[in-house]
Amino acid sequence: MALLLLSPLPLLAQPLAERYAALGTMIVTTSDHTMFPHPKRANGHVYEGKTYPADPHYSDRTVVIFVPKGFRPGKTTDLVFYFHGWRNDVERTLARFRIAEQVAASGVNAVLVLAEGPKDAPDSFGGKLEEAGVFSSLVADVLATLKTRGVIGKPRPGSIVLAGHSGAYRVISFILLRGGLTENVREVYLFDALYGELEKFAWWVEHGRGRLVVIHTPEGGTRTRTLDFLGDLRAWGVSFAEVAESAVTADLLRKNRIVFIESSLAHDDVVAAQEQLRTYLETGALGRR
């Protein structure tokens, strides 16, 4: 598992709502249906001989909701969920990978959601979001918050995008299988993140109707598993596009339901260095504002 090493970001001292005010409305709230706390991390987690105690690593229920300027409420609300990887948290993820900026620039008529995971810990465990129906409850909490704030009318989920970097693969895979809103998931983006749970992604490819975009790097530790998955899909007769990142076009992304992108970038550059998240959203299933 490639580790995310972050340098200090001075902007983090500024409240989120102020930092992103020019792009939209940032709501910071909590939910009982985030990953943690969870009984399996009540005593923390040990990795390579170091203990990461439950507080602060597995006790944060923060949910960050970003409503881009120009968002138009409708009968349902489309949502983009982004999950961070190892040794990270939602606030630094927003800053480091320009998540809100990319969603705003994409023009999609959707609300961005980041739910805290293993905070600043080397861990892929998805906590409560690995359990049946919990993701559906988290979505209900997000929509209720948006309704209370007057952003939307009816709190009904529309199309959902699940995206994540590195260790986020695990929570995404469990949401696909057990989250309770599989029919709503129209897009899955794995940013150098296919480390495992291949059978769950294969199940979704077979039973779902959404688009899967997987970008992988030579040094991130995902290439072997990704090539294994490609081999399985090929053996099953599943059609997909396999392309170098330098050859990716909007037309290719729009025309192919399953896309594997081989990148020469570093592990931490596959989300934002070339505005990858924005590009995938622009060519995907969500409507534009």
C-alpha positions in Angstrom: 0.0 0.0 0.0 1.5 3.3 -1.1 1.5 5.9 1.7 0.3 9.4 1.4 2.8 11.9 2.8 1.4 15.4 3.1 3.3 18.6 3.7 1.7 21.2 6.0 -1.0 23.2 4.4 -1.4 26.7 5.9 -4.9 27.1 4.5 -6.1 24.5 7.0 -6.3 27.2 9.6 -9.1 28.9 7.7 -12.6 27.5 8.4 -13.9 25.4 5.6 -17.0 27.5 4.9 -14.9 30.6 4.4 -12.2 28.8 2.4 -14.7 27.5 -0.2 -17.2 30.4 -0.1 -16.3 31.6 -3.6 -17.2 28.1 -5.0 -20.3 27.2 -3.1 -21.6 26.3 0.3 -19.6 24.1 2.6 -21.5 22.4 5.5 -19.6 20.6 8.2 -21.8 18.3 10.3 -21.8 14.8 11.9 -23.6 11.6 11.4 -24.1 8.4 13.4 -23.7 6.5 10.1 -20.1 7.3 9.3 -17.4 4.7 9.6 -16.4 5.2 13.2 -16.6 4.7 16.1 -16.7 0.9 15.5 -16.3 -2.1 17.9 -13.4 -3.5 15.8 -11.4 -0.3 16.4 -12.5 0.3 20.0 -8.9 -0.4 21.1 -7.4 1.3 18.1 -5.3 -0.4 15.5 -1.8 -1.7 15.4 0.3 -1.4 12.2 4.0 -2.3 11.9 4.3 -2.2 15.7 2.7 1.2 16.2 -0.6 1.6 17.9 -3.1 4.1 16.5 -5.6 4.7 19.4 -9.3 5.0 18.9 -9.1 8.6 19.8 -8.4 10.5 17.6 -8.0 7.9 14.8 -11.3 6.1 15.0 -13.7 8.4 16.8 -14.5 11.2 14.3 -18.0 11.3 12.8 -17.4 14.4 10.6 -19.3 14.7 7.3 -18.4 17.5 5.0 -21.1 18.5 2.4 -20.3 20.9 -0.5 -23.0 22.4 -2.6 -21.5 24.1 -5.7 -22.8 27.5 -6.8 -25.5 27.1 -9.4 -26.7 23.8 -8.0 -30.4 23.3 -9.0 -32.6 21.2 -6.7 -34.8 18.7 -8.3 -37.1 15.7 -7.5 -33.9 13.8 -6.5 -30.4 14.8 -5.5 -27.3 13.5 -7.2 -24.3 12.9 -4.9 -20.6 12.5 -5.4 -19.0 10.6 -2.4 -15.2 10.9 -2.1 -13.3 8.7 0.3 -9.7 9.3 1.4 -6.9 6.8 1.7 -4.3 6.1 4.4 -2.8 8.7 6.8 -5.3 11.4 5.7 -8.5 13.1 6.8 -11.3 14.9 5.1 -10.0 18.4 5.5 -6.5 17.7 4.2 -8.0 15.6 1.4 -10.1 18.6 0.2 -7.0 20.8 0.2 -4.4 18.4 -1.1 -6.5 17.0 -4.0 -8.7 20.0 -4.8 -11.8 17.9 -4.5 -14.4 20.7 -4.2 -12.6 22.8 -6.9 -12.8 19.9 -9.3 -16.4 19.1 -8.6 -17.3 22.8 -9.0 -15.3 23.1 -12.3 -16.9 19.9 -13.7 -20.3 21.6 -13.8 -22.2 18.6 -12.6 -25.4 19.3 -10.8 -24.5 17.3 -7.8 -23.6 17.6 -4.1 -20.1 16.5 -2.9 -19.9 14.5 0.3 -16.8 13.4 2.3 -17.3 11.3 5.4 -14.3 10.8 7.7 -12.6 7.5 7.6 -9.6 6.1 9.6 -8.2 9.5 10.5 -4.4 9.9 9.9 -4.0 6.2 10.2 -2.6 3.5 7.9 -5.8 1.5 7.6 -8.4 0.7 4.9 -11.1 -0.6 7.3 -14.5 0.9 6.4 -16.1 0.5 9.8 -19.9 0.8 9.9 -20.0 1.5 6.2 -19.1 -2.1 5.6 -22.4 -3.1 7.2 -25.7 -3.7 5.5 -27.7 -0.5 4.8 -25.5 1.9 6.7 -24.5 3.8 3.6 -28.2 4.3 2.8 -28.6 5.7 6.3 -25.7 8.1 5.7 -27.2 9.3 2.5 -30.5 9.9 4.3 -28.6 12.0 6.9 -26.9 14.0 4.2 -30.2 14.7 2.4 -32.0 15.6 5.7 -29.3 18.1 6.4 -29.6 19.6 2.9 -33.4 19.8 3.4 -33.1 21.4 6.8 -30.7 24.0 5.3 -33.2 24.8 2.5 -30.9 23.5 -0.2 -33.3 20.8 -1.5 -37.0 20.0 -1.2 -37.6 16.3 -1.2 -34.8 14.3 0.4 -34.6 11.6 -2.3 -31.3 10.3 -3.6 -30.6 10.4 -7.4 -27.5 9.1 -9.1 -24.5 8.5 -6.9 -20.8 8.5 -7.7 -18.4 6.7 -5.5 -14.8 7.8 -5.8 -11.7 7.3 -3.7 -7.9 7.2 -3.6 -5.6 4.4 -2.4 -7.0 2.6 0.6 -10.5 3.8 -0.1 -11.1 0.8 -2.3 -12.3 -1.3 0.6 -15.1 0.9 1.8 -16.3 1.5 -1.7 -16.4 -2.2 -2.5 -18.5 -2.9 0.6 -20.9 0.0 -0.2 -21.4 -1.5 -3.7 -22.3 -4.9 -2.2 -24.1 -4.0 1.1 -24.8 -0.3 1.1 -28.4 -0.4 0.2 -28.3 2.0 -2.8 -26.5 -0.1 -5.4 -29.1 0.7 -8.1 -28.3 4.4 -7.6 -24.6 4.0 -8.0 -23.9 5.1 -11.6 -20.1 5.7 -11.4 -17.2 4.3 -9.5 -13.7 5.9 -9.8 -10.7 4.2 -8.2 -7.7 6.4 -8.1 -4.7 4.0 -7.8 -6.9 2.1 -5.4 -7.5 -1.5 -6.7 -5.6 -3.3 -3.9 -8.2 -5.9 -3.3 -11.9 -6.9 -2.9 -11.9 -7.8 -6.6 -14.9 -10.1 -6.3 -17.0 -7.2 -5.0 -16.1 -5.0 -7.9 -16.6 -7.9 -10.3 -20.1 -8.4 -8.8 -21.0 -4.8 -9.4 -19.7 -4.9 -13.0 -21.9 -7.9 -13.7 -25.0 -6.8 -11.8 -24.8 -3.0 -12.0 -25.3 -0.6 -14.9 -22.8 2.0 -14.0 -19.4 3.1 -15.3 -16.1 2.0 -13.7 -12.9 4.0 -14.2 -9.7 2.6 -12.7 -6.4 4.6 -12.9 -3.3 2.7 -11.8 0.4 3.6 -11.5 3.6 1.5 -11.6 4.7 2.4 -8.1 1.4 2.6 -6.2 1.1 -1.1 -5.6 -2.1 -1.6 -7.6 -0.8 -2.7 -10.9 -0.6 -6.5 -10.3 -4.1 -6.6 -8.9 -5.4 -4.4 -11.7 -3.9 -6.6 -14.3 -5.4 -9.7 -12.6 -8.8 -8.0 -12.7 -8.3 -7.2 -16.4 -7.5 -10.8 -17.1 -10.6 -12.0 -15.4 -12.8 -9.5 -17.3 -11.2 -10.6 -20.5 -11.8 -14.3 -19.7 -15.4 -13.6 -18.9 -15.9 -11.8 -22.2 -16.6 -8.4 -20.6 -15.8 -5.4 -22.9 -13.5 -2.7 -21.5 -11.1 0.0 -22.7 -7.4 -0.1 -21.7 -5.4 3.0 -22.4 -2.4 5.0 -21.4 -3.4 8.2 -19.6 -1.7 10.3 -22.3 -4.2 8.8 -24.8 -7.4 9.4 -22.7 -10.0 11.5 -24.4 -13.4 12.7 -23.4 -14.9 10.6 -26.2 -13.3 7.4 -25.0 -14.5 8.0 -21.4 -18.1 8.7 -22.7 -18.3 5.6 -24.9 -16.9 3.0 -22.6 -18.6 1.6 -19.5 -15.3 0.2 -18.1 -12.1 2.0 -18.5 -8.6 1.1 -17.2 -6.1 3.9 -17.4 -2.3 3.3 -17.1 -0.7 6.3 -15.6 3.0 7.2 -15.3 2.3 9.7 -12.5 3.1 9.2 -8.9 0.6 7.6 -6.6 -0.5 10.9 -5.1 -0.9 12.7 -8.5 -3.7 10.6 -10.0 -6.6 12.5 -8.5 -5.8 16.1 -9.3 -2.5 16.7 -11.1 -4.3 16.6 -14.4 -7.8 17.4 -13.1 -8.6 13.7 -13.4 -11.7 13.8 -11.0 -13.1 16.7 -13.0 -12.6 14.9 -16.3 -14.3 11.8 -15.2 -17.3 13.7 -13.8 -17.6 15.8 -17.0 -17.8 12.7 -19.1 -20.1 10.7 -16.8 -23.7 10.1 -16.0 -24.5 13.2 -13.8 -26.3 16.1 -15.4 -24.7 19.5 -15.7 -25.9 22.7 -13.9 
